[in-house]
């Protein structure tokens, strides 16, 4: 049964709907609910995320719908329909998503009172057997205060509804709602594993609900950009969002002030991430070219004369392998102009003009020669920073030219003037300066790779995954590629395999089969070099495995660095990273595989030694006891003698007995078995649902074409899928097991409640009830509920007592 929180829509006095002055409401003809005697004039939603579904013409009432389905009638005053909308000023339109803190309307209750009408504001829920309302608080409340719950019963009709659309479409719809609807983002796109939204207002994003979506591995913020980590299925979700939000959709954008850091991170991510597929494709093609050269299948083309005399196949391979990396700057210029909403066709023109080797053929003209610094005019083939700056400069110069140029001659001269200004600036001023900056970045990367005894390689491998978290790993690896050969290019692969080793360890040893499934499902993407599903879905939330994986990578970097590993060419990721070492022959390839093995194996061992998935309850209670005693000492609540006595007492009494621990162990096995069965059922249902969706589409097609033979065949397939024997057997097994499972949960709850009550009684002897005592009880709650929190049957309390050692008395957080 799903539970939805209900909040006070307006400050005032909450009463049962049965106390309403109007019999239509009090008799619950319009449904169960509650009423408010208002003390404020600002009305908000009763749901945390919702939209107005229907607004009465006279504005006195409206239907509001939760993003999770249920809807409610909010009726302001009694007989206020007579006032023809005069007292009501709305700030939200129909279908606008709003959260509980956003104002929906203001009401002139004084005008209602002047007309001798009741101000009672009624909230009624649909008269539906699948909905049950529970009012938990009455009397004086403030707007936004939690007052009750709406319980939704799961029905078979819901299950049927799920089979009408794929999980990717369902996920796409949910994600759009949870990011704050279409009005809360200016653009969206995807990389290999992440769906990325440029968000207007972070407060409108329901982070926790996004994390709970089955398809989502985790989320990450980069300035105003929300990154939703999905994994390999991200393309399918993006395609469904494209169908929901056509390109020509007019999005209302709220002006949100962004800091420099948010703008910078958003810019880096928005410009570079769309070019990642080009980098990967180019890397693999470069590796294939190297392999073909090694086996004397093609000629190694290095200059114009060799190209002129090359065989057709050699020339073809040279073109397709070199263009991605060599012309990367052009694509970055286009991406920059697109991100800044300029004319991407002109962006392409500028990119080609700056990068094209056909214009300069490697010839440079010296502008300044100051001995150790030489600034030259030349083409920026294989350059990145000048291209990004040129793209940015063009957009702003073009806007400036547009601001003063008459529209009658705009089409003739505007582009030519903008292009001329940008090219002059880049070629004679900014380009030479930025070329020096780019050269310095290359020097820094080379310096790190040259640190002896494998230390440089170790540091790069160790820090590679933390760099992935920040999003700056892409420009850094570009700098490495531009300065090949380099040992650092190998270290990035070991960073990936370190997280792979950590997640394999967790998958092997966890008794939570939901965690096991997430861990194992992330392994294939890591094998080909993508770690986001691992780090955001498993290792980073648990933290210690993330550190263990980084340490394992660092060890691999150290050993291979000592053995002089050196990547010669751009190549693939993950295991395909071997293509980076083919020109180095068998020795370099062997070191690569040795480093990969060390990274995976060492990370597995470090995770096994450093990480404990779930500490037992008594261990966690002892830690909480220490926090409690420190707090008492800092605040001088008891004397030293009394504290020693207290610590001895609580260590003896605040714990589960040996028999209770054995009972918890027995329950843990049952929870693990239930987790295993549920995980298998969900996995099979998911596959079944996807197949049914495909067959339903075929069915519709054959129905339209009146192809009865094929229609019957598809219907038989659908019926066969719905009667899947594996699912039926597992569900029967679960039903047989259900009684014992429920009894185990009751037994666990009884043990937990007993100990919590005992602790609370003892604490009341020492403290008066206040905010800090509530916090320490939350610490004990998390310790005692370790088992059900681990199996995600319960949620951790967040408002905890921490002792801040740097501060003095009464300073806790």
C-alpha positions, 0 to 999 in steps of 0.5 A: 500500500502506497502512502502519500503525505498530506499537508495543510494548504493554509494556516488555520484550524484543521477540523474533520470534514464532518464538522462542516457547516454544509451538509453536502461536505459533512455527509461525505457525499463529495468524499472524505477529507478535512476542512480549515478555518483559515487564519491566512489568505495564501492557499498552497497545495496539499501534496508535495508535488501536484498540478491544478487539473480543473478550475471552476469558472467562478474560481471558488474551487479547483481540482488538484492532482498529485503527480502520483495519481490521486486528486482532491477538490479544494473548495474555498468558502461556502456558497462563494460561487455567488461572488463570481471569482472576485475574492480569488487571485490565482498564481498558477495555471492549469497543468503547472506543476507546483510543490507544497511551498509554492503559492497557488492563490490568494483569497480575500476572506474579508470580502467573503465575510462582508457578504456574510458567507462562511470562510471554511475551506474544504478539501475532499478526496475522490470517493474511491475504494482504492483511496483511504484518507487518515487525518493525523493532526487537528487544531491550530496548524501552519501552512505546509505542516504534515497533517495526514496521509492518503493510502493507495491500495494496489489493484490489478487494474494498476498492473494492467495499466503498466503493461500499456507502456514500456518502462522507458516511457513510464520512467520518462514521464516520472522524470519529467514530473520529478524534475519540476515539469517542462517549465523547470528546465531550459534544455536536456541531453544525454551522454553515455550513462547520464540524462542531463537537465539544465534546471531553473530552480533546484528547489522544484526537483524531487531528488529523493523520489528520482533516486527511488525510480527503479531505472535510476542508479543515482543523481549528481549536480554540476552547478545548475545541471542535474545529472540522472545516472541511468546507465546504458538504457539512458538513450531509450529514456531520452528517446521517450522524453523527445517524444513527450517534449517535441523540439518546438515546445515553448518552455517558460523559463524563470529567471534564476540567478546563477553563481560563477561556479554554477555557470562554469560547471554547466558550460563545461558539461554542456559543451564537452559532454555531447562530443564524448561519442566522437572521442570514443569512436575516434579512439577505437578507429585510431586503435584499429588503424594502429593494428592494421599498420602493425600487421602491414595491412596499410601504409603509415601516412604521416605527411602530404607526400605519403598521402598522395602516393598511398593506396586507396584503402590506406587513405580511407583508413587514415581519413576515418581514423584521424578526423575525429581527434584531429578535427575535434576542435570543430565539433567543440566549436559547434557544441559551444555555439549550440549551448549558447543558442547561437547559429550552429551553421556559422559555428561550423564555419568558424570551427572549420576556418580555425582548424582546417589544415588545408588552409595552412598545411602546417605553416606558421607565421611568427608574430612575436619572438621573445626567446623562450616564448614564440607566438605564431599565427597558424591553423589550430588543427587538433586544438581545443581551447581556441575553438571553444573561445571562438564559439563563445566569442562569435555568439556574443559578437553576433548579438552585438552586431544584431543590436545596431545593424538595420534589419534591412541589411542584416542578412547581407552583412551581419554574419560577415562582420561577426565572422571577420571580428572573431577570426581576426581576434582568434588568429592575431590575439586570443589564439596565440595566447590560448595556444600558450595556455593549452601548451602549459596544460599539456606540459602539466600533464606530461610532468605528472606522467614523468614523475619517476618510480610510478608515482605519477601514474599511481596518482592519476589512477588513484584520482581518476574516479574522483575526477569523474565525479567533478566532471573535469575528467573529459578535458583532462583526458583530452589533454592527455590524448594530445600529448601521447605517448603517455603512461597516464592514458593507461591509468584512466583504465585502471581507475575504471577497473578499480571500481569494477573490482569493488562492485564485484566484491559487494555483489558476491558478499551482499545478502540484499539481492536488490543490491546484488542485482544493481551491482551485477547489472553495472558490471558490463558497462564497467568492462567497456569503461563506463563507471557511472552506474557503479559509482552512483548506484553502489560504491559512492553511496557506501563510500568505503568501496569507492575509496577501496576501488580508487586505492586498488587503481592506484596500486595498479598505476604504481606497479605498471608505472614502475614497469614503464607502461606507455599508451601510444595512440588514442584507443577504446575504453575498458578492456578495449583500452588494450588498443592503446598499447598495440603499437608498443608490442607484446610487452606493453599489451602484457603490462596493460593486462597485468595492471587491469588484473591488479586493479580489479583484484586489489580493489576486490581485496581492499573492499573485502577488508575495509568494508562491512555492509551492515554492522550488528546492532550492539556494535552500533549501539555502543558507538551511540553510547559513546556519543551520548557520554561525550555530549553529557561531558561537554554539557556538564550534565553529570559528574565524572563519577556519575558518567563512568557509572552511566557508561558502564550501566548503558553498555550493560543494558542498552543491547540485545541479549544473546538469544535476541541476537540469534533471533535477529540472525534468523530473521535476517536469513528470512529477509534475505530469502524474501529479497532474493525471491522479490528480486527474481520476480521483479526482474522477470516481470520487467522482461515480461512487461517489455515483451508485452508492450512490443506485442501490443504494438504489433497487435494494434498494427495487425488490428488496423490492417485487419490481419486476423491470422497474425493478430491471433498469433500475437494474442497467443504470445501475449497470453503465453507471456502473462502465464509465465510458469517461472513467475507463477512458481516464484509467486507461489513460493512467496505466498507460501513463505509470506506467513512466516515472513510477516511473523518474522517482521513482527518479531523484529519490530517487537524486539526493536520497540522493547529496546527503544522504549527501555532506552527512552525511559533511562534517558528521561531520568537524565534529561528533560525532553528537548531537541537534543534528546530527540536527536540522540533517540534518532541515533539509537533508532538507526542502530537498533533498526540496522537490519530493516534499514539495510533491506530498505524496509525502513528509512534512516533517521536523518536528524542525528546528534553529532559532537563537534569536537572543534567547538565548546559546550552545547555545540552539537550538530 
